[in-house]
Amino acid sequence: MPTNVQFVTDAEGRKTAVILPIEEYEEMMEDLHMGRAAREAKGEPRRTFEEVVKELRSAGEIDV
């Protein structure tokens, strides 16, 4: 559970909203985005790490 979380409650004391630090919000949004991207890419063809490195070297994008 994130730290420094605050809750907004209604007159009966039920939680209706949450307030959290912007850094935690941004991290949460990034995690959601990465999860969505992973699900969308699930059926796409895969390449080995070595294939990707070879392709990047050929394109001059890396020199390692």
Beta strands, then each sheet from edge to edge (+ up, - down):
strand 1: 6-9
strand 2: 15-19
sheet 1: 1+ 2-
end
